[in-house]
Amino acid sequence: MITSIFKKSTIVNYSLIGVSLLVFFFLYLSNHLEIMNSNNGILKATSLITLFISSFFLVNFIVKKNGLTKDSSYTVLFFLLFIVLFQSVFSDLSMLFSNFFLLLAIRRLISLQTLKAPKEKIFDASMWIFIAALFHFWCILFILLVYISIVFHASRDYRNWLLPFVAFFATAVIFLFAALLFDTAWIDHILSQTHTNFELNYFTNNYQNVALSAYVVIALYFVLSMMLSLTNRPIILQASYKKMIFAFLIGLVVFLISPEKNNGMLLFTFMPLSVMCTTNIEYSQNKMYQEIVLALVLLGSLFIFFVQL
C-alpha cells in the first residue's frame, strides 16, 4: 500500500511529502518555543524551512536528472524520514547551510560522468565544498569525493587535479577579505572547529541513543546491500553509485571526528543513503519485501520522532 503511493513521482506525492515536512517542522517548533522567542526567531524559522525545501528540491533533481533512481518519490521520502528520525536537524541552521552546499557539489560531481565541461564541474564542486566547510569545517573532507570523481572520469588531464587547489585559494581569499572587512570573529569561529573528538557521549536521553542505533542498522543493511549488488547495476550508473557509497562514508567520518557532536550531524549522510534505500526497493521484485522495508523505516522514524517531543 505504501509503495503504491510513492512508486510514482507526481505532484500529489511531492505535495504530501512537503506538507508532512511542514507538519513535523512546526510540531518540533511547538515544543521548542525558545527558537521563536529568540532574537530573529521568525527569520531563523523562515530560513530553516527555505533550506529544507531547497534541499528536497536538490535531492530530487540530482536523482532524476542523472537517472540514479526510477520514476518514484522514494528518495525524498527517505530523506524526510531520516530528518524526522533526528529531529535536532530542524533547528541547526549552520548544518543545513553546509549540507545544502554539499548537495550542490554532489550534483556537479554526479553529472561529471557525461564528460561535458569537466573542468568547470570540478572547480564548481570544489568551491561548493569549501563554502560548506565555512559552516562546518570538517565538511572539507568531502574534497576527497572530488578526487574520487576525477579518478573515475577525468584523471588523464593533470590540470583537473590542480583545480581543487585553485578553488580553495579563491574561496579562502574571498572569505578572509570578507572577515577582515566585516567581522574577524568569523576566522576564530572556523579555527575553533578544527580540532577533533571521537567520543560518543553527547546523548541527553535514551531516545537519542535509540535513534542512532536504528540509523546504524538501516545504514549497515542498505550500504552493504548496495556494495554486494553493485556489479548487477547498469554499468553506466556504477560510478555514480560508488560516489554515493563514498559520500556516505565521508559523511560518517565527518560525524565521528566533529568536536561538538549531535545526531543531526548525520545529515551529511542522508542523501546518499536515501539513494541506496531507494535503489534497494526499486530493484527488488518482491512486493511484500518492498512494503515491509518501507513500513519499518516509516513507522520507526515516526515513533522515535514523537517519543522525543
C-alpha positions as CSV (number, residue, x, y, z in Angstrom):
1,M,0.0,0.0,0.0
2,I,2.8,2.5,1.0
3,T,4.8,1.6,-2.1
4,S,1.8,2.1,-4.4
5,I,1.6,5.7,-3.1
6,F,5.2,6.7,-3.6
7,K,6.2,4.5,-6.6
8,K,5.5,7.3,-9.0
9,S,6.8,10.9,-8.9
10,T,3.7,13.0,-9.1
11,I,2.7,16.4,-7.8
12,V,0.5,14.7,-5.3
13,N,3.3,12.7,-3.9
14,Y,5.6,15.7,-3.6
15,S,2.8,17.8,-2.0
16,L,2.2,15.0,0.5
17,I,5.9,14.9,1.4
18,G,6.1,18.8,1.5
19,V,3.1,19.0,3.8
20,S,4.5,16.3,6.1
21,L,7.7,18.2,6.3
22,L,5.9,21.4,7.4
23,V,3.8,19.4,9.9
24,F,6.9,17.8,11.5
25,F,8.8,21.1,11.5
26,F,6.0,23.0,13.3
27,L,5.5,20.2,15.7
28,Y,9.1,20.5,16.6
29,L,8.9,24.3,16.9
30,S,5.8,23.9,19.2
31,N,8.0,22.0,21.6
32,H,11.0,24.3,21.3
33,L,9.4,27.7,21.6
34,E,12.8,29.2,22.6
35,I,13.6,29.2,18.8
36,M,10.7,31.5,18.0
37,N,11.1,33.6,21.2
38,S,14.8,34.3,20.5
39,N,16.0,37.3,18.6
40,N,15.2,37.0,14.9
41,G,13.2,33.9,15.7
42,I,10.8,34.3,12.7
43,L,13.8,35.0,10.4
44,K,15.5,31.8,11.6
45,A,12.4,29.7,11.2
46,T,11.8,31.1,7.6
47,S,15.5,30.4,6.8
48,L,15.2,26.8,8.1
49,I,12.1,25.9,6.1
50,T,13.5,27.6,3.0
51,L,16.7,25.5,3.3
52,F,14.6,22.3,3.8
53,I,12.5,22.9,0.7
54,S,15.6,23.8,-1.3
55,S,17.4,20.7,-0.1
56,F,14.5,18.4,-1.0
57,F,14.3,20.0,-4.5
58,L,18.0,19.4,-5.0
59,V,17.9,15.8,-3.8
60,N,15.1,15.1,-6.2
61,F,16.8,17.0,-9.1
62,I,20.0,15.1,-8.6
63,V,18.5,11.6,-8.7
64,K,16.1,12.4,-11.6
65,K,18.5,14.3,-13.8
66,N,21.2,11.6,-13.5
67,G,18.9,8.6,-13.6
68,L,20.1,7.3,-10.2
69,T,16.6,6.0,-9.4
70,K,13.5,5.1,-11.3
71,D,10.4,7.3,-11.6
72,S,9.5,7.3,-8.0
73,S,9.4,9.7,-5.0
74,Y,11.1,7.2,-2.6
75,T,14.3,9.2,-2.3
76,V,12.8,12.4,-1.0
77,L,10.6,10.3,1.3
78,F,13.6,8.5,2.8
79,F,15.3,11.9,3.1
80,L,12.4,13.2,5.1
81,L,12.2,10.1,7.3
82,F,15.9,10.4,8.2
83,I,15.4,14.0,9.2
84,V,12.4,13.0,11.3
85,L,14.5,10.4,12.9
86,F,17.0,13.0,14.1
87,Q,14.8,16.0,14.9
88,S,17.7,18.2,16.1
89,V,18.2,18.8,12.3
90,F,15.1,21.0,12.4
91,S,16.9,23.8,14.4
92,D,20.5,23.5,13.1
93,L,20.8,26.3,10.6
94,S,24.6,26.0,10.1
95,M,24.3,22.3,9.4
96,L,21.5,22.8,6.8
97,F,23.6,25.5,5.0
98,S,26.6,23.2,4.9
99,N,24.5,20.3,3.7
100,F,22.8,22.4,1.0
101,F,26.2,23.4,-0.4
102,L,27.4,19.8,-0.3
103,L,24.3,18.8,-2.3
104,L,25.3,21.4,-4.9
105,A,28.7,19.9,-5.0
106,I,27.4,16.3,-5.4
107,R,25.1,17.5,-8.2
108,R,28.2,18.6,-10.2
109,L,30.2,15.5,-9.4
110,I,27.5,13.1,-10.4
111,S,27.0,15.0,-13.7
112,L,30.7,14.6,-14.4
113,Q,30.1,11.2,-15.9
114,T,28.8,13.0,-19.1
115,L,32.3,14.4,-19.6
116,K,30.9,17.7,-20.7
117,A,32.8,20.7,-19.3
118,P,34.6,18.6,-16.7
119,K,36.9,21.4,-15.5
120,E,34.0,23.7,-14.7
121,K,32.3,20.9,-12.8
122,I,35.4,20.0,-10.8
123,F,36.0,23.7,-9.9
124,D,32.4,24.3,-9.0
125,A,32.1,21.2,-6.9
126,S,35.3,22.0,-5.0
127,M,34.2,25.6,-4.3
128,W,30.8,24.4,-3.0
129,I,32.6,22.0,-0.7
130,F,34.9,24.8,0.6
131,I,31.9,27.0,1.2
132,A,30.2,24.2,3.1
133,A,33.3,23.9,5.2
134,L,32.8,27.6,6.3
135,F,29.6,26.4,8.1
136,H,31.0,23.1,9.4
137,F,34.8,22.8,9.0
138,W,35.1,19.1,8.6
139,C,32.9,19.1,5.5
140,I,36.2,19.9,3.9
141,L,36.8,16.1,3.8
142,F,34.3,15.9,1.0
143,I,37.1,17.2,-1.3
144,L,38.1,13.6,-1.3
145,L,34.9,12.9,-3.3
146,V,36.1,15.4,-5.9
147,Y,39.4,13.4,-6.4
148,I,37.5,10.1,-6.4
149,S,35.3,11.5,-9.2
150,I,38.4,12.7,-11.1
151,V,39.8,9.2,-10.9
152,F,36.6,7.8,-12.3
153,H,36.1,10.2,-15.2
154,A,38.9,12.8,-15.8
155,S,42.2,11.6,-14.5
156,R,44.2,11.9,-17.7
157,D,44.4,15.7,-17.7
158,Y,46.8,16.8,-14.9
159,R,45.1,20.2,-14.7
160,N,42.0,18.6,-13.3
161,W,44.0,17.5,-10.2
162,L,45.0,21.1,-9.6
163,L,41.6,22.7,-9.9
164,P,40.5,22.0,-6.3
165,F,43.6,23.9,-5.1
166,V,42.5,26.9,-7.2
167,A,39.0,26.7,-5.8
168,F,40.5,26.6,-2.3
169,F,42.6,29.6,-2.9
170,A,39.7,31.6,-4.4
171,T,37.3,30.7,-1.5
172,A,40.0,31.4,1.1
173,V,40.8,34.8,-0.3
174,I,37.1,35.9,-0.6
175,F,36.4,34.6,3.0
176,L,39.4,36.3,4.5
177,F,38.7,39.6,2.8
178,A,35.0,39.5,4.0
179,A,36.1,38.6,7.5
180,L,38.6,41.4,7.7
181,L,36.1,43.8,6.3
182,F,33.1,42.8,8.4
183,D,34.0,40.7,11.4
184,T,37.2,38.9,12.2
185,A,35.3,36.6,14.7
186,W,34.4,34.6,11.6
187,I,38.0,33.4,11.4
188,D,38.1,32.4,15.1
189,H,34.8,30.5,14.6
190,I,36.4,28.4,11.8
191,L,39.6,27.8,13.8
192,S,37.5,26.7,16.8
193,Q,36.1,23.8,14.7
194,T,39.4,22.4,13.5
195,H,40.0,20.1,16.5
196,T,38.6,16.6,16.7
197,N,36.6,14.5,19.1
198,F,35.9,10.8,18.7
199,E,33.8,10.3,21.8
200,L,30.1,9.4,21.5
201,N,28.9,10.7,24.9
202,Y,26.6,13.5,23.9
203,F,23.3,11.8,24.5
204,T,20.9,13.7,26.7
205,N,18.2,11.0,26.7
206,N,17.9,7.3,25.8
207,Y,15.7,8.1,22.7
208,Q,18.7,9.7,21.0
209,N,20.6,6.5,21.6
210,V,17.8,4.5,20.1
211,A,17.6,6.8,17.1
212,L,21.3,6.4,16.4
213,S,21.1,2.7,16.9
214,A,18.2,2.4,14.4
215,Y,20.0,4.5,11.9
216,V,23.2,2.4,12.2
217,V,21.1,-0.8,11.5
218,I,19.4,0.9,8.5
219,A,22.7,2.2,7.1
220,L,24.5,-1.1,7.5
221,Y,21.8,-3.0,5.7
222,F,21.4,-0.7,2.7
223,V,25.1,0.2,2.3
224,L,26.1,-3.5,2.4
225,S,23.3,-4.3,0.0
226,M,24.5,-1.7,-2.4
227,M,28.1,-2.9,-2.2
228,L,27.1,-6.5,-2.8
229,S,24.8,-5.8,-5.7
230,L,26.9,-3.1,-7.4
231,T,28.1,-5.3,-10.2
232,N,24.5,-6.2,-11.1
233,R,23.6,-2.5,-11.6
234,P,23.7,-0.8,-15.1
235,I,27.4,-0.2,-16.0
236,I,26.7,3.5,-16.8
237,L,25.5,4.1,-13.2
238,Q,28.1,2.1,-11.3
239,A,30.5,5.0,-10.9
240,S,27.6,7.2,-9.6
241,Y,26.6,4.6,-7.1
242,K,30.2,4.3,-6.0
243,K,30.2,8.0,-5.4
244,M,27.1,7.6,-3.2
245,I,28.9,5.0,-1.1
246,F,32.0,7.2,-0.7
247,A,29.8,10.2,0.0
248,F,28.1,8.3,2.8
249,L,31.4,7.1,4.3
250,I,32.9,10.6,4.2
251,G,29.8,12.0,5.9
252,L,30.1,9.3,8.5
253,V,33.8,10.3,9.1
254,V,32.7,13.9,9.4
255,F,30.2,12.9,12.1
256,L,32.8,10.8,14.0
257,I,35.5,13.4,14.2
258,S,33.5,16.6,14.7
259,P,34.2,18.2,18.0
260,E,30.7,19.2,19.0
261,K,28.6,16.1,18.2
262,N,24.9,15.6,17.9
263,N,22.8,13.1,15.9
264,G,21.9,15.9,13.5
265,M,25.4,15.8,12.1
266,L,24.5,12.6,10.3
267,L,22.6,14.9,7.9
268,F,25.5,14.7,5.6
269,T,24.9,11.0,5.0
270,F,21.1,11.3,4.4
271,M,21.2,12.0,0.7
272,P,23.5,9.1,-0.4
273,L,21.8,6.7,2.0
274,S,18.3,7.7,0.6
275,V,19.6,6.9,-2.9
276,M,20.8,3.5,-1.7
277,C,17.5,2.8,0.1
278,T,15.5,3.7,-3.0
279,T,17.5,1.6,-5.4
280,N,17.3,-1.4,-3.0
281,I,13.5,-1.2,-3.1
282,E,13.2,-0.4,-6.8
283,Y,15.4,-3.3,-7.9
284,S,13.5,-5.8,-5.7
285,Q,10.8,-7.7,-7.5
286,N,9.2,-8.8,-4.2
287,K,6.2,-6.6,-3.5
288,M,6.0,-7.8,0.1
289,Y,9.6,-7.1,0.8
290,Q,9.2,-3.5,-0.5
291,E,6.2,-2.9,1.7
292,I,7.9,-4.3,4.8
293,V,11.1,-2.3,4.4
294,L,9.4,1.0,3.7
295,A,6.9,0.4,6.6
296,L,9.6,-0.4,9.1
297,V,11.6,2.7,8.3
298,L,8.4,4.9,8.2
299,L,7.0,3.6,11.5
300,G,10.3,3.5,13.2
301,S,11.1,7.2,12.3
302,L,7.6,8.3,13.3
303,F,7.7,6.5,16.6
304,I,11.2,7.9,17.6
305,F,10.1,11.4,16.5
306,F,7.0,11.5,18.7
307,V,8.6,10.0,21.8
308,Q,11.2,12.7,21.7
309,L,8.7,15.6,21.6
